[in-house]
Amino acid sequence: MDRDRRSFILQASALAGLAVLGPRVSRAGAVVRRGVTLLDWTEIAEGVHACVDRWTGGNTVLFGAKGGALVSDAKFPFYGEAILRDTESVFGSIEGVELINTHHHGDHTGGNVAFKARGVPVIAHRNATDHIRGSYDVYIRDVTNGPSMVERVEHLKGRVGPVARELADRADALGIEDWVPDRQLGQETVLRVGDGAVEVRHFGAGHTDNDLVIHDTQRNVVHAGDLVFNKRNPYFFPSGGATLRGWVASLDKLLALCDSETVVVPGHGAVGGREIVGWQIEYMQKLEGAVRGMLERGVPRDEVVGASLPFMTELGSPGVVKRALGAVYDELAGG
Ligand SMILES: [Zn+2]
């Protein structure tokens, strides 16, 4: 199901519910409070909002409940404060709010700094902590460059620019502890969110060695993190634990969580259904098949890295393609 179709169905079901449920009905599919919030949010299920703006970093999901909310991923540093203020605007308070990181990459954890500054607990897989501790230079670079990065995003610069400048002005006072998670998860768990709960799963190393999948079973929403790059070439960073084999194994387990109605939020790209998980699995299978074929024909590494494979090149980002081909070559050549 493509996004427009899904969005139509979500809106149609919201309208269908309107007659029966009255004012408490889901506004699923609607863009909420544009002009009031700093970022643009879409309600993807009742009380669950997603910000999928490609310029802001990884996709963020707000899982709302009575008496609390879970924010899943915090984008680049200067967007953290925007997410927090929007959480307050959408749910009326940040009382009972917690933040969870789907993995350690800076476009998902940079905003931790804003949550920690306001005393909001930050949760991540235990393997994320060392990677985060090693990312100080990345975070400070992004903090410092924040104002100019926002300036290039026409539809957000007026709203987020002041927040980015405030953070950049504090750069000298920031230390790595301002990003480090407060609570580490070592295994699958159920997290209380106000009067509700979400299941948090770790399928082993895939995109990183600390991937978490957030599954709201009541509202049938899954935040897949960067296990899924919907219609984008996925980033391979072996130093963070990425392996093709592990990634596919994780995707298979992720797919098993989904039914035909599940709303899947990828780490990057548009919200969809379980078909976007299937698309990512097919992509990985094509990638493995192509690299394995070249390896068997004795094609040298630099030619594999420079190969032009239509299913990849059509998605752009040539640097990301090269990185993926190199990483998969090394993995398969290493046995
Ligand atoms: Zn990532």
Residues whose N, C-alpha, C, O or C-beta is under 5 A from the ligand:
A	BS01	ZN	H105 D226
